[in-house]
Amino acid sequence: MASVLDIVRGISQAAANAYDGSQDEKYSLDGEARKIGLKREEGDPIIDSRVVDGFNVRMSGPILTISYQSDIKLKDVYAGDIEADVEEMIQNVANFLKKEFKKITGDALTLTAEGDVDVLVQNTSKVRVFVTGKRNYKVGNLADVIEVGLPSEERLDKSIRDFISLGKQ
């Protein structure tokens, strides 16, 4: 069983392997093409018009939060279900992280979705909007980690608690 630090480092390296340009073997450091499922992977990154989208991961106890952001046209928001599109992109990122984590560490990464996708659409101009979305995943490999926000146990001595209670009068 891998330690907590090994799992967090594996997730961090898996996310780092998704840099812009890694989808094409001629721009990749190790010569291996990586398909994440983002919109920016379509076309050539040097000569084609760029699509601005990307993702971010962060850990909080045993919870991994995947955030996705994109700059899209307003007509695309009204044309379809933007929440489903963002949810699909976040799921593509989660699948990529699992696959890349397996390559890096040799262990499987277990991600269980918690709750719905949280999507925010903001106007940039009359033509373009900025879309952000995030979803929390419980990392199954981190069973021994205490969740952030749980109440702490009482560790003060009785004499210190009595002293503090004198000041509350």
Number of C-alpha atoms within 10 A of each C-alpha: 7 10 11 15 10 12 19 16 15 23 24 16 16 21 19 14 18 21 13 15 19 22 24 19 13 12 15 17 12 9 12 13 15 18 14 22 17 21 14 19 19 14 13 13 17 9 7 9 11 14 16 13 18 20 19 13 19 14 16 14 15 20 22 22 19 20 22 22 21 20 18 18 17 18 11 12 16 9 8 10 10 16 18 12 12 23 19 15 22 25 17 16 25 25 16 20 25 19 17 23 22 16 13 13 17 11 16 14 22 14 18 14 17 13 9 11 19 14 18 13 18 12 13 14 10 8 10 16 19 18 22 19 20 21 23 22 19 19 19 14 18 19 10 11 13 11 11 10 8 7 7 6 6 6 7 9 8 9 9 9 11 11 10 10 10 8 7 6 4
